[in-house]
Amino acid sequence: MENWTQHIFLKRLLKRRLKGMHKRTVLIVCLFLPLLAQAEAQTEVQAVDSDTPLIEPDVRPQVVDEALIDTENFEVGAFVGVINIEDFESSLLWGARMAYHLSETFFLEANVGFADGGETSFEKLAGNVQLLSDDDRNYRYYNVSFGVNVLPGEAFFAGKYAFNTNFYLVAGAGATDFAGDNRFTANFGAGYQVLLNDWLALNVVFREHLFDSDITGESKTTINSEISTGLSLFF
């Protein structure tokens, strides 16, 4: 009788505990269900965001025409500019240029230039006195120089065209015919080249010509500055 009473008591106690546990489980599930739903919704939004950008980029490829040098190594052209003949004013200069490109960096060039010397300050002050005849005022130089392309780059025009460019240094030697004499001449300078297409280039050159002269009575080294521009063809 006693065992049967204990059995009934334990059975009721177990039912109460199971019922209490069931209520707590239901409560926990009810609390966590909204959190799970919110997390799932955020995951779906992130998936959509990762696949579809909020702002569609408007990127359009731009076609650029770029001038390049073909495989030709020879270059020939003409130039015009101004040369300051020391003691004999500045004069119009014109001439021709030829170059051979040893590589993309190094080249050899030959130049010939022509100008006419003006009057010295003494001639202008003295009136009819002339130090040189008209024929002796003919100025001509020719030289051979070694060049180095030190700063290749690009120049852009109108946002559509791109031109390859070269900044280069040159130095060499030659001779100058002036005042009835032929004088050894050293030269050095720099140039800027713009490749208009694969066979035509525009050149701007600044160059110094140095030779010894005693035309005005004293022996000295004259410095004759040249600035010129011209076109050249590759072949």
N, CA, C and O of each residue as an XYZ file, in Angstrom:
940
protein
N       0.826     -1.204      0.000
C       0.000      0.000      0.000
C       0.857      1.249      0.000
O       0.571      2.225     -0.693
N       1.889      1.196      0.773
C       2.801      2.355      0.865
C       3.529      2.543     -0.438
O       3.705      3.680     -0.876
N       3.967      1.462     -1.085
C       4.687      1.576     -2.357
C       3.772      2.130     -3.430
O       4.196      2.910     -4.282
N       2.533      1.729     -3.382
C       1.603      2.209     -4.406
C       1.353      3.694     -4.247
O       1.241      4.424     -5.231
N       1.264      4.147     -2.971
C       1.075      5.593     -2.718
C       2.280      6.399     -3.185
O       2.106      7.456     -3.792
N       3.501      5.930     -2.920
C       4.728      6.610     -3.384
C       4.778      6.659     -4.898
O       5.193      7.660     -5.481
N       4.353      5.576     -5.534
C       4.390      5.531     -6.987
C       3.486      6.608     -7.587
O       3.865      7.299     -8.533
N       2.264      6.738     -7.009
C       1.346      7.768     -7.501
C       1.922      9.163     -7.277
O       1.806     10.025     -8.148
N       2.540      9.394     -6.121
C       3.111     10.715     -5.795
C       4.244     11.071     -6.748
O       4.295     12.198     -7.242
N       5.159     10.134     -7.021
C       6.279     10.379     -7.937
C       5.800     10.615     -9.354
O       6.360     11.429    -10.088
N       4.732      9.877     -9.736
C       4.208     10.050    -11.079
C       3.636     11.440    -11.260
O       3.857     12.061    -12.299
N       2.906     11.946    -10.278
C       2.360     13.287    -10.382
C       3.479     14.347    -10.391
O       3.430     15.317    -11.147
N       4.480     14.131     -9.534
C       5.602     15.091     -9.479
C       6.339     15.155    -10.816
O       6.717     16.234    -11.272
N       6.541     13.980    -11.449
C       7.224     13.939    -12.741
C       6.411     14.648    -13.810
O       6.970     15.345    -14.656
N       5.064     14.471    -13.779
C       4.238     15.148    -14.756
C       4.321     16.654    -14.611
O       4.362     17.382    -15.603
N       4.345     17.127    -13.349
C       4.440     18.583    -13.141
C       5.761     19.146    -13.683
O       5.789     20.190    -14.334
N       6.871     18.412    -13.394
C       8.180     18.899    -13.879
C       8.238     18.886    -15.404
O       8.740     19.824    -16.022
N       7.709     17.792    -16.017
C       7.718     17.753    -17.485
C       6.862     18.866    -18.065
O       7.208     19.479    -19.075
N       5.717     19.118    -17.392
C       4.864     20.194    -17.865
C       5.554     21.554    -17.756
O       5.423     22.404    -18.637
N       6.309     21.747    -16.631
C       7.049     23.020    -16.470
C       8.149     23.166    -17.506
O       8.355     24.248    -18.057
N       8.865     22.057    -17.772
C       9.924     22.099    -18.795
C       9.338     22.383    -20.157
O       9.937     23.117    -20.944
N       8.174     21.816    -20.456
C       7.538     22.033    -21.745
C       7.175     23.513    -21.915
O       7.359     24.084    -22.990
N       6.665     24.120    -20.857
C       6.322     25.532    -20.944
C       7.565     26.383    -21.187
O       7.533     27.307    -22.000
N       8.671     26.076    -20.482
C       9.906     26.862    -20.685
C      10.434     26.698    -22.109
O      10.910     27.654    -22.723
N      10.340     25.461    -22.628
C      10.822     25.226    -24.005
C      10.011     26.034    -25.002
O      10.563     26.657    -25.910
N       8.708     26.018    -24.827
C       7.843     26.785    -25.721
C       8.173     28.277    -25.635
O       8.197     28.984    -26.643
N       8.430     28.743    -24.384
C       8.756     30.159    -24.189
C      10.056     30.533    -24.894
O      10.142     31.585    -25.527
N      11.075     29.662    -24.781
C      12.374     29.941    -25.427
C      12.220     29.971    -26.940
O      12.767     30.844    -27.614
N      11.473     29.014    -27.463
C      11.256     28.976    -28.918
C      10.541     30.220    -29.385
O      10.889     30.780    -30.424
N       9.545     30.665    -28.637
C       8.808     31.868    -29.013
C       9.693     33.108    -28.998
O       9.528     34.014    -29.815
N      10.644     33.136    -28.046
C      11.549     34.287    -27.978
C      12.555     34.310    -29.120
O      12.879     35.382    -29.629
N      13.048     33.162    -29.528
C      14.110     33.101    -30.530
C      13.597     33.084    -31.965
O      14.358     33.370    -32.890
N      12.311     32.751    -32.175
C      11.796     32.708    -33.543
C      11.889     34.066    -34.255
O      12.320     34.096    -35.408
N      11.505     35.195    -33.628
C      11.655     36.490    -34.324
C      13.111     36.816    -34.640
O      13.408     37.378    -35.694
N      14.035     36.457    -33.711
C      15.447     36.724    -33.981
C      15.944     35.929    -35.179
O      16.686     36.452    -36.011
N      15.536     34.666    -35.267
C      15.942     33.841    -36.415
C      15.374     34.394    -37.712
O      16.064     34.416    -38.731
N      14.118     34.844    -37.685
C      13.504     35.409    -38.888
C      14.228     36.686    -39.326
O      14.442     36.897    -40.520
N      14.609     37.547    -38.354
C      15.315     38.773    -38.670
C      16.686     38.474    -39.265
O      17.087     39.115    -40.237
N      17.417     37.502    -38.693
C      18.739     37.138    -39.216
C      18.632     36.604    -40.630
O      19.478     36.906    -41.471
N      17.592     35.807    -40.907
C      17.425     35.265    -42.260
C      17.118     36.375    -43.261
O      17.594     36.346    -44.396
N      16.317     37.357    -42.832
C      15.996     38.468    -43.728
C      17.240     39.294    -44.051
O      17.423     39.703    -45.198
N      18.107     39.550    -43.047
C      19.341     40.304    -43.280
C      20.272     39.551    -44.224
O      20.934     40.159    -45.066
N      20.322     38.225    -44.084
C      21.166     37.411    -44.976
C      20.704     37.521    -46.418
O      21.529     37.628    -47.326
N      19.369     37.496    -46.646
C      18.848     37.627    -47.997
C      19.161     38.999    -48.586
O      19.498     39.097    -49.766
N      19.053     40.080    -47.769
C      19.358     41.427    -48.251
C      20.823     41.543    -48.639
O      21.146     42.118    -49.678
N      21.729     40.991    -47.798
C      23.160     41.041    -48.113
C      23.462     40.282    -49.390
O      24.293     40.715    -50.189
N      22.784     39.134    -49.594
C      22.998     38.370    -50.820
C      22.584     39.175    -52.040
O      23.275     39.162    -53.059
N      21.450     39.881    -51.943
C      20.996     40.709    -53.057
C      21.955     41.863    -53.295
O      22.264     42.184    -54.443
N      22.441     42.505    -52.201
C      23.375     43.625    -52.331
C      24.679     43.190    -52.971
O      25.243     43.935    -53.772
N      25.176     42.004    -52.641
C      26.442     41.539    -53.185
C      26.341     41.229    -54.670
O      27.333     41.337    -55.392
N      25.141     40.842    -55.143
C      24.980     40.496    -56.546
C      24.628     41.703    -57.406
O      25.049     41.775    -58.561
N      23.871     42.641    -56.875
C      23.403     43.787    -57.647
C      23.898     45.076    -57.003
O      23.463     45.394    -55.896
N      24.809     45.851    -57.661
C      25.285     47.110    -57.081
C      24.173     48.139    -57.004
O      23.265     48.158    -57.835
N      24.256     48.996    -55.992
C      23.242     50.030    -55.822
C      23.310     51.061    -56.940
O      22.282     51.577    -57.378
N      24.574     51.374    -57.420
C      24.762     52.358    -58.489
C      25.457     51.661    -59.652
O      26.556     51.129    -59.495
N      24.830     51.664    -60.794
C      25.431     51.056    -61.974
C      26.477     52.016    -62.554
O      26.115     53.123    -62.952
N      27.777     51.629    -62.617
C      28.794     52.528    -63.188
C      28.619     52.696    -64.686
O      28.378     51.729    -65.410
N      28.743     53.948    -65.146
C      28.630     54.255    -66.568
C      30.036     54.381    -67.149
O      30.547     55.488    -67.319
N      30.650     53.253    -67.448
C      32.023     53.207    -67.952
C      31.989     52.885    -69.436
O      31.483     51.842    -69.849
N      32.533     53.791    -70.226
C      32.579     53.591    -71.670
C      34.032     53.593    -72.132
O      34.762     54.528    -71.803
N      34.477     52.601    -72.871
C      35.866     52.585    -73.351
C      36.122     53.732    -74.318
O      35.305     54.024    -75.191
N      37.285     54.384    -74.144
C      37.645     55.517    -74.977
C      38.712     55.095    -75.977
O      39.746     54.546    -75.595
N      38.463     55.349    -77.242
C      39.401     54.978    -78.300
C      40.437     56.087    -78.447
O      40.084     57.251    -78.635
N      41.711     55.726    -78.360
C      42.805     56.685    -78.450
C      43.700     56.296    -79.607
O      44.157     55.156    -79.690
N      43.953     57.248    -80.510
C      44.890     57.029    -81.604
C      46.280     57.415    -81.139
O      46.513     58.570    -80.785
N      47.205     56.471    -81.133
C      48.553     56.700    -80.639
C      49.561     56.553    -81.763
O      49.595     55.531    -82.449
N      50.390     57.590    -81.951
C      51.387     57.560    -83.008
C      52.623     56.801    -82.539
O      53.128     57.044    -81.443
N      53.094     55.906    -83.349
C      54.266     55.106    -83.036
C      55.246     55.157    -84.198
O      54.857     55.413    -85.338
N      56.522     54.912    -83.904
C      57.525     54.805    -84.955
C      57.506     53.387    -85.501
O      57.473     52.421    -84.738
N      57.527     53.265    -86.819
C      57.659     51.942    -87.409
C      59.078     51.427    -87.210
O      59.838     51.980    -86.416
N      59.425     50.390    -87.917
C      60.746     49.781    -87.742
C      61.838     50.547    -88.480
O      62.998     50.134    -88.439
N      61.503     51.663    -89.163
C      62.508     52.426    -89.897
C      63.518     53.057    -88.942
O      63.153     53.525    -87.864
N      64.792     53.067    -89.346
C      65.859     53.609    -88.494
C      66.377     54.950    -88.983
O      67.030     55.666    -88.224
N      66.102     55.311    -90.235
C      66.607     56.564    -90.783
C      65.568     57.666    -90.653
O      64.363     57.435    -90.754
N      66.077     58.872    -90.426
C      65.221     60.049    -90.265
C      65.859     61.202    -91.011
O      67.048     61.466    -90.835
N      65.101     61.890    -91.834
C      65.606     63.034    -92.582
C      64.573     64.151    -92.526
O      63.371     63.893    -92.580
N      65.044     65.399    -92.417
C      64.115     66.506    -92.308
C      64.771     67.853    -92.522
O      65.966     67.941    -92.803
N      63.979     68.895    -92.386
C      64.437     70.272    -92.542
C      63.991     71.075    -91.332
O      63.028     70.716    -90.654
N      64.703     72.170    -91.068
C      64.370     73.002    -89.913
C      64.567     74.463    -90.239
O      65.266     74.814    -91.189
N      63.942     75.313    -89.441
C      64.088     76.753    -89.540
C      64.074     77.319    -88.130
O      63.399     76.790    -87.247
N      64.827     78.405    -87.921
C      64.886     78.982    -86.583
C      65.701     80.258    -86.556
O      65.790     80.981    -87.549
N      66.289     80.520    -85.415
C      67.084     81.728    -85.202
C      68.401     81.324    -84.551
O      68.423     80.476    -83.659
N      69.507     81.936    -85.003
C      70.805     81.717    -84.379
C      71.405     83.068    -84.000
O      71.382     84.007    -84.795
N      71.928     83.159    -82.813
C      72.583     84.372    -82.335
C      74.084     84.225    -82.577
O      74.767     83.516    -81.838
N      74.588     84.886    -83.596
C      76.016     84.860    -83.907
C      76.693     85.923    -83.047
O      76.452     87.118    -83.218
N      77.532     85.483    -82.134
C      78.121     86.421    -81.175
C      78.831     87.563    -81.894
O      79.632     87.342    -82.802
N      78.525     88.781    -81.471
C      79.028     90.044    -82.024
C      78.382     90.403    -83.357
O      78.623     91.503    -83.856
N      77.577     89.534    -83.957
C      77.008     89.793    -85.281
C      75.485     89.595    -85.309
O      74.932     89.168    -86.322
N      74.826     89.899    -84.216
C      73.372     89.900    -84.129
C      72.758     88.503    -84.301
O      73.458     87.517    -84.533
N      71.444     88.459    -84.180
C      70.678     87.233    -84.411
C      70.177     87.221    -85.844
O      69.803     88.255    -86.398
N      70.177     86.032    -86.436
C      69.815     85.920    -87.844
C      68.899     84.724    -88.055
O      68.864     83.788    -87.257
N      68.161     84.787    -89.156
C      67.330     83.663    -89.556
C      68.227     82.481    -89.925
O      69.228     82.637    -90.625
N      67.847     81.295    -89.440
C      68.610     80.071    -89.684
C      67.717     79.051    -90.371
O      66.544     78.899    -90.028
N      68.284     78.359    -91.340
C      67.572     77.256    -91.974
C      68.580     76.169    -92.313
O      69.770     76.441    -92.473
N      68.091     74.921    -92.422
C      69.025     73.839    -92.698
C      68.326     72.488    -92.814
O      67.103     72.403    -92.925
N      69.143     71.438    -92.784
C      68.655     70.073    -92.944
C      69.279     69.179    -91.882
O      70.352     69.461    -91.349
N      68.574     68.096    -91.595
C      69.006     67.161    -90.555
C      68.788     65.740    -91.031
O      67.793     65.435    -91.687
N      69.738     64.867    -90.690
C      69.591     63.446    -90.972
C      70.057     62.671    -89.751
O      71.064     63.022    -89.135
N      69.323     61.611    -89.398
C      69.660     60.835    -88.201
C      69.535     59.349    -88.497
O      68.753     58.920    -89.344
N      70.336     58.578    -87.765
C      70.250     57.122    -87.802
C      70.061     56.637    -86.377
O      70.885     56.921    -85.507
N      68.979     55.907    -86.132
C      68.647     55.449    -84.787
C      69.293     54.083    -84.547
O      68.909     53.081    -85.151
N      70.281     54.067    -83.651
C      70.955     52.820    -83.306
C      70.051     51.910    -82.494
O      70.117     50.689    -82.631
N      69.208     52.489    -81.651
C      68.252     51.754    -80.824
C      67.158     52.738    -80.431
O      67.119     53.861    -80.935
N      66.266     52.319    -79.529
C      65.227     53.221    -79.042
C      65.793     54.338    -78.180
O      65.114     55.334    -77.930
N      67.036     54.180    -77.722
C      67.636     55.156    -76.811
C      68.701     56.015    -77.487
O      68.766     57.217    -77.232
N      69.533     55.428    -78.340
C      70.692     56.131    -78.891
C      70.525     56.357    -80.399
O      69.920     55.552    -81.107
N      71.084     57.485    -80.862
C      71.044     57.778    -82.296
C      72.217     58.687    -82.668
O      72.803     59.353    -81.814
N      72.542     58.700    -83.951
C      73.528     59.597    -84.530
C      72.809     60.559    -85.463
O      71.852     60.178    -86.138
N      73.271     61.813    -85.500
C      72.641     62.777    -86.394
C      73.689     63.673    -87.032
O      74.751     63.920    -86.460
N      73.370     64.158    -88.232
C      74.215     65.100    -88.962
C      73.358     66.303    -89.335
O      72.216     66.147    -89.767
N      73.912     67.506    -89.168
C      73.178     68.743    -89.434
C      73.999     69.673    -90.300
O      75.228     69.689    -90.229
N      73.307     70.449    -91.120
C      73.924     71.553    -91.847
C      72.974     72.746    -91.754
O      71.770     72.608    -91.972
N      73.526     73.919    -91.428
C      72.705     75.105    -91.253
C      73.306     76.315    -91.938
O      74.522     76.411    -92.103
N      72.426     77.257    -92.342
C      72.856     78.446    -93.083
C      72.219     79.690    -92.470
O      71.059     79.672    -92.058
N      73.006     80.778    -92.416
C      72.518     82.060    -91.903
C      73.414     83.164    -92.449
O      74.423     82.890    -93.099
N      73.043     84.409    -92.182
C      73.844     85.570    -92.574
C      74.130     86.406    -91.340
O      73.220     86.764    -90.593
N      75.413     86.715    -91.133
C      75.799     87.536    -89.994
C      75.401     88.988    -90.179
O      75.472     89.518    -91.288
N      74.981     89.637    -89.094
C      74.599     91.040    -89.157
C      75.795     91.956    -88.906
O      76.944     91.564    -89.112
N      75.514     93.171    -88.463
C      76.560     94.154    -88.199
C      76.921     94.146    -86.717
O      76.084     93.897    -85.850
N      78.203     94.429    -86.458
C      78.641     94.549    -85.071
C      78.265     95.935    -84.540
O      77.875     96.821    -85.299
N      78.389     96.099    -83.238
C      78.106     97.402    -82.628
C      79.080     98.465    -83.143
O      78.690     99.617    -83.332
N      80.336     98.090    -83.370
C      81.333     99.038    -83.879
C      80.948     99.528    -85.267
O      81.055    100.720    -85.559
N      80.489     98.595    -86.144
C      80.102     98.988    -87.499
C      78.921     99.951    -87.478
O      78.864    100.894    -88.269
N      77.973     99.707    -86.562
C      76.818    100.590    -86.488
C      77.200    101.981    -86.011
O      76.623    102.969    -86.464
N      78.170    102.071    -85.097
C      78.582    103.370    -84.555
C      79.539    104.105    -85.486
O      79.540    105.335    -85.537
N      80.354    103.352    -86.223
C      81.378    103.974    -87.070
C      80.845    104.441    -88.410
O      81.537    105.166    -89.124
N      79.650    104.052    -88.764
C      79.077    104.528    -90.026
C      79.410    103.616    -91.183
O      78.860    102.520    -91.290
N      80.320    104.064    -92.066
C      80.643    103.329    -93.289
C      81.717    102.259    -93.095
O      82.084    101.597    -94.065
N      82.219    102.070    -91.914
C      83.259    101.072    -91.664
C      82.616     99.681    -91.629
O      81.596     99.470    -90.973
N      83.232     98.743    -92.348
C      82.763     97.366    -92.373
C      83.915     96.421    -92.041
O      84.981     96.497    -92.651
N      83.698     95.528    -91.069
C      84.702     94.529    -90.717
C      84.709     93.367    -91.698
O      85.751     92.749    -91.920
N      83.572     93.068    -92.279
C      83.439     91.937    -93.188
C      82.710     92.365    -94.449
O      81.852     93.248    -94.426
N      83.071     91.720    -95.550
C      82.324     91.930    -96.785
C      81.021     91.140    -96.733
O      80.799     90.342    -95.821
N      80.179     91.369    -97.705
C      78.891     90.667    -97.720
C      79.097     89.160    -97.862
O      78.379     88.379    -97.237
N      80.062     88.746    -98.670
C      80.297     87.310    -98.842
C      80.827     86.672    -97.561
O      80.487     85.533    -97.240
N      81.669     87.421    -96.825
C      82.228     86.863    -95.589
C      81.196     86.754    -94.463
O      81.437     86.085    -93.458
N      80.060     87.407    -94.634
C      79.020     87.326    -93.609
C      78.173     86.055    -93.740
O      77.342     85.770    -92.876
N      78.379     85.305    -94.800
C      77.659     84.042    -94.936
C      78.125     83.076    -93.844
O      79.314     82.790    -93.708
N      77.176     82.596    -93.090
C      77.457     81.704    -91.949
C      76.913     80.313    -92.298
O      75.742     80.153    -92.640
N      77.796     79.317    -92.201
C      77.388     77.939    -92.471
C      78.054     77.016    -91.464
O      79.245     77.145    -91.183
N      77.290     76.099    -90.931
C      77.868     75.093    -90.041
C      77.426     73.706    -90.473
O      76.370     73.534    -91.081
N      78.242     72.732    -90.153
C      77.891     71.321    -90.345
C      78.540     70.531    -89.218
O      79.663     70.821    -88.806
N      77.822     69.538    -88.730
C      78.323     68.785    -87.585
C      77.739     67.380    -87.566
O      76.766     67.078    -88.256
N      78.360     66.535    -86.757
C      77.872     65.188    -86.471
C      77.774     65.078    -84.958
O      78.709     65.437    -84.241
N      76.628     64.576    -84.467
C      76.381     64.540    -83.024
C      75.859     63.173    -82.606
O      75.330     62.406    -83.410
N      76.027     62.901    -81.325
C      75.507     61.678    -80.709
C      74.355     62.077    -79.802
O      74.479     63.007    -79.005
N      73.234     61.374    -79.921
C      72.047     61.726    -79.151
C      71.564     60.604    -78.254
O      71.778     59.425    -78.537
N      70.906     60.992    -77.161
C      70.356     60.045    -76.192
C      68.935     60.476    -75.844
O      68.714     61.609    -75.415
N      67.980     59.579    -76.027
C      66.602     59.830    -75.578
C      66.536     59.563    -74.069
O      66.642     58.419    -73.630
N      66.364     60.611    -73.298
C      66.431     60.471    -71.843
C      65.059     60.480    -71.177
O      64.934     60.035    -70.036
N      64.029     60.974    -71.860
C      62.723     61.091    -71.202
C      61.599     60.848    -72.213
O      60.965     61.799    -72.669
N      61.348     59.587    -72.565
C      60.197     59.311    -73.441
C      58.891     59.533    -72.688
O      58.825     59.340    -71.474
N      57.853     59.939    -73.417
C      56.576     60.190    -72.768
C      55.452     60.275    -73.779
O      55.566     59.768    -74.895
N      54.350     60.928    -73.378
C      53.183     61.080    -74.235
C      52.623     62.490    -74.087
O      52.693     63.101    -73.021
N      52.066     62.985    -75.183
C      51.351     64.259    -75.175
C      49.944     64.006    -75.686
O      49.751     63.260    -76.646
N      48.940     64.639    -75.032
C      47.544     64.410    -75.377
C      46.942     65.683    -75.957
O      47.249     66.795    -75.527
N      46.075     65.485    -76.950
C      45.431     66.619    -77.622
C      43.941     66.341    -77.746
O      43.540     65.292    -78.250
N      43.122     67.279    -77.287
C      41.663     67.234    -77.401
C      41.070     66.011    -76.721
O      39.947     65.619    -77.038
N      41.798     65.398    -75.794
C      41.275     64.262    -75.059
C      41.072     63.012    -75.880
O      40.542     62.024    -75.370
N      41.479     63.023    -77.146
C      41.249     61.884    -78.027
C      42.521     61.354    -78.646
O      42.627     60.155    -78.907
N      43.500     62.233    -78.891
C      44.708     61.837    -79.590
C      45.886     61.816    -78.619
O      46.052     62.718    -77.798
N      46.687     60.779    -78.730
C      47.888     60.639    -77.904
C      49.099     60.548    -78.823
O      49.112     59.758    -79.767
N      50.126     61.369    -78.539
C      51.333     61.395    -79.351
C      52.526     60.985    -78.493
O      52.733     61.524    -77.406
N      53.298     60.042    -78.983
C      54.529     59.681    -78.297
C      55.535     60.826    -78.437
O      55.615     61.471    -79.482
N      56.295     61.066    -77.378
C      57.272     62.150    -77.375
C      58.621     61.651    -76.854
O      58.709     60.627    -76.176
N      59.660     62.401    -77.192
C      61.005     62.114    -76.699
C      61.688     63.424    -76.329
O      61.700     64.369    -77.118
N      62.247     63.477    -75.148
C      63.152     64.571    -74.777
C      64.561     64.006    -74.845
O      64.857     63.004    -74.193
N      65.436     64.635    -75.626
C      66.749     64.045    -75.864
C      67.863     65.080    -75.704
O      67.634     66.287    -75.781
N      69.061     64.575    -75.481
C      70.276     65.386    -75.379
C      71.205     65.030    -76.525
O      71.283     63.871    -76.931
N      71.918     66.037    -77.051
C      72.853     65.818    -78.163
C      74.158     66.551    -77.879
O      74.174     67.576    -77.198
N      75.238     66.016    -78.404
C      76.549     66.659    -78.309
C      77.416     66.114    -79.441
O      77.332     64.936    -79.790
N      78.244     66.981    -80.005
C      79.087     66.533    -81.104
C      80.069     67.606    -81.531
O      80.345     68.550    -80.792
N      80.597     67.442    -82.749
C      81.613     68.361    -83.263
C      81.454     68.503    -84.770
O      80.837     67.670    -85.435
N      82.032     69.587    -85.288
C      81.972     69.847    -86.722
C      82.793     71.068    -87.060
O      83.862     71.275    -86.485
N      82.309     71.889    -87.992
C      83.035     73.076    -88.428
C      82.054     74.178    -88.780
O      80.890     73.923    -89.093
N      82.551     75.421    -88.723
C      81.765     76.599    -89.077
C      82.544     77.438    -90.072
O      83.692     77.801    -89.818
N      81.926     77.750    -91.207
C      82.510     78.661    -92.192
C      81.931     80.048    -91.964
O      80.734     80.275    -92.143
N      82.796     80.972    -91.566
C      82.350     82.341    -91.305
C      83.544     83.279    -91.360
O      84.639     82.932    -90.916
N      83.329     84.464    -91.906
C      84.365     85.493    -92.005
C      85.578     84.992    -92.775
O      86.714     85.322    -92.435
N      85.339     84.197    -93.813
C      86.425     83.732    -94.665
C      87.301     82.681    -94.039
O      88.413     82.459    -94.518
N      86.861     82.031    -93.006
C      87.683     81.030    -92.332
C      86.803     79.846    -91.926
O      85.602     79.993    -91.698
N      87.431     78.669    -91.842
C      86.750     77.455    -91.400
C      87.226     77.141    -89.988
O      88.424     76.973    -89.757
N      86.313     77.063    -89.063
C      86.667     76.955    -87.651
C      86.078     75.683    -87.052
O      84.908     75.367    -87.264
N      86.910     74.956    -86.297
C      86.422     73.770    -85.583
C      85.371     74.211    -84.570
O      85.557     75.195    -83.855
N      84.262     73.469    -84.516
C      83.121     73.868    -83.686
C      82.606     72.682    -82.885
O      82.363     71.604    -83.427
N      82.447     72.897    -81.602
C      81.784     71.908    -80.745
C      80.352     72.357    -80.511
O      80.066     73.553    -80.456
N      79.461     71.395    -80.374
C      78.064     71.754    -80.139
C      77.439     70.812    -79.110
O      77.838     69.654    -78.990
N      76.478     71.315    -78.387
C      75.695     70.504    -77.449
C      74.334     71.169    -77.283
O      74.183     72.370    -77.509
N      73.355     70.376    -76.887
C      72.024     70.940    -76.715
C      71.002     69.888    -76.342
O      71.348     68.785    -75.920
N      69.738     70.245    -76.504
C      68.625     69.369    -76.151
C      67.504     69.573    -77.154
O      67.397     70.621    -77.791
N      66.674     68.551    -77.280
C      65.568     68.623    -78.220
C      64.324     67.935    -77.680
O      64.382     67.120    -76.759
N      63.202     68.291    -78.283
C      61.913     67.682    -77.920
C      61.243     67.258    -79.214
O      61.042     68.066    -80.120
N      60.897     65.972    -79.289
C      60.332     65.407    -80.512
C      58.919     64.886    -80.245
O      58.680     64.204    -79.249
N      57.990     65.213    -81.140
C      56.616     64.738    -81.063
C      56.337     63.910    -82.312
O      56.476     64.405    -83.431
N      55.943     62.649    -82.126
C      55.642     61.767    -83.249
C      54.195     61.986    -83.668
O      53.274     61.549    -82.978
N      53.990     62.661    -84.797
C      52.649     62.955    -85.271
C      51.952     61.713    -85.805
O      50.735     61.581    -85.670
N      52.698     60.810    -86.405
C      52.207     59.491    -86.801
C      53.416     58.565    -86.898
O      54.468     58.880    -86.342
N      53.293     57.433    -87.587
C      54.384     56.467    -87.582
C      55.490     56.801    -88.570
O      56.443     56.031    -88.685
N      55.403     57.938    -89.301
C      56.466     58.294    -90.234
C      56.816     59.790    -90.225
O      57.724     60.213    -90.940
N      56.112     60.581    -89.430
C      56.333     62.024    -89.397
C      56.506     62.507    -87.972
O      55.757     62.109    -87.079
N      57.505     63.376    -87.754
C      57.786     63.882    -86.400
C      58.057     65.375    -86.447
O      58.574     65.898    -87.434
N      57.700     66.054    -85.359
C      57.979     67.475    -85.160
C      59.096     67.596    -84.133
O      59.037     66.974    -83.072
N      60.126     68.405    -84.448
C      61.279     68.569    -83.563
C      61.449     70.028    -83.168
O      61.314     70.927    -83.999
N      61.746     70.255    -81.894
C      62.131     71.574    -81.388
C      63.489     71.411    -80.714
O      63.640     70.588    -79.811
N      64.488     72.200    -81.156
C      65.875     71.988    -80.718
C      66.464     73.292    -80.201
O      66.277     74.359    -80.787
N      67.179     73.179    -79.092
C      68.024     74.275    -78.595
C      69.461     73.774    -78.575
O      69.752     72.721    -78.008
N      70.371     74.543    -79.206
C      71.740     74.063    -79.356
C      72.725     75.230    -79.226
O      72.436     76.352    -79.644
N      73.882     74.946    -78.644
C      74.978     75.916    -78.537
C      76.126     75.489    -79.454
O      76.507     74.319    -79.493
N      76.676     76.475    -80.199
C      77.826     76.240    -81.073
C      79.008     77.050    -80.534
O      78.900     78.265    -80.371
N      80.125     76.393    -80.257
C      81.298     77.054    -79.680
C      82.485     76.931    -80.632
O      82.847     75.830    -81.046
N      83.092     78.079    -80.978
C      84.326     78.062    -81.767
C      85.153     79.293    -81.419
O      84.626     80.300    -80.946
N      86.457     79.193    -81.660
C      87.390     80.303    -81.388
C      87.354     81.299    -82.534
O      87.328     80.917    -83.704
N      87.353     82.587    -82.185
C      87.281     83.635    -83.201
C      88.119     84.838    -82.778
O      88.212     85.158    -81.593
N      88.732     85.505    -83.775
C      89.470     86.757    -83.529
C      89.020     87.833    -84.508
O      89.794     88.727    -84.850
N      87.786     87.751    -84.953
C      87.276     88.680    -85.966
C      87.273     90.110    -85.453
O      87.608     91.028    -86.202
N      86.912     90.318    -84.222
C      86.826     91.674    -83.668
C      88.146     92.173    -83.104
O      88.189     93.260    -82.528
N      89.212     91.418    -83.251
C      90.522     91.862    -82.808
C      91.096     91.061    -81.663
O      92.316     90.941    -81.558
N      90.257     90.507    -80.797
C      90.738     89.691    -79.690
C      90.328     88.238    -79.903
O      89.242     87.951    -80.407
N      91.209     87.336    -79.512
C      90.923     85.910    -79.658
C      90.077     85.447    -78.474
O      90.434     85.665    -77.316
N      88.960     84.809    -78.782
C      88.060     84.351    -77.728
C      87.220     83.199    -78.256
O      87.139     82.960    -79.461
N      86.601     82.496    -77.324
C      85.670     81.429    -77.684
C      84.271     82.017    -77.747
O      83.736     82.484    -76.741
N      83.693     81.990    -78.921
C      82.351     82.542    -79.097
C      81.298     81.465    -78.832
O      81.507     80.287    -79.121
N      80.178     81.891    -78.283
C      79.048     81.000    -77.997
C      77.874     81.473    -78.841
O      77.381     82.588    -78.669
N      77.437     80.627    -79.741
C      76.382     80.977    -80.688
C      75.168     80.087    -80.414
O      75.223     78.870    -80.594
N      74.084     80.705    -79.982
C      72.896     79.962    -79.537
C      71.894     79.817    -80.671
O      71.608     80.763    -81.404
N      71.374     78.609    -80.789
C      70.389     78.298    -81.840
C      69.109     77.751    -81.209
O      69.161     76.956    -80.271
N      67.976     78.181    -81.726
C      66.703     77.560    -81.414
C      65.949     77.379    -82.731
O      65.798     78.328    -83.501
N      65.484     76.168    -82.981
C      64.891     75.870    -84.284
C      63.806     74.819    -84.128
O      63.720     74.131    -83.111
N      62.992     74.713    -85.147
C      61.950     73.704    -85.204
C      61.829     73.197    -86.637
O      62.137     73.915    -87.589
N      61.381     71.960    -86.777
C      61.264     71.399    -88.118
C      60.544     70.080    -88.123
O      60.200     69.542    -87.071
N      60.315     69.555    -89.313
C      59.667     68.282    -89.518
C      60.676     67.273    -90.075
O      61.592     67.635    -90.814
N      60.494     66.025    -89.713
C      61.377     64.973    -90.213
C      60.561     63.738    -90.559
O      59.516     63.474    -89.965
N      61.064     62.986    -91.536
C      60.406     61.785    -92.030
C      61.235     60.573    -91.663
O      62.465     60.623    -91.685
N      60.554     59.465    -91.321
C      61.221     58.201    -91.045
C      61.080     57.279    -92.261
O      60.009     57.172    -92.860
N      62.173     56.627    -92.602
C      62.126     55.698    -93.730
C      63.118     54.550    -93.508
O      63.229     53.659    -94.350
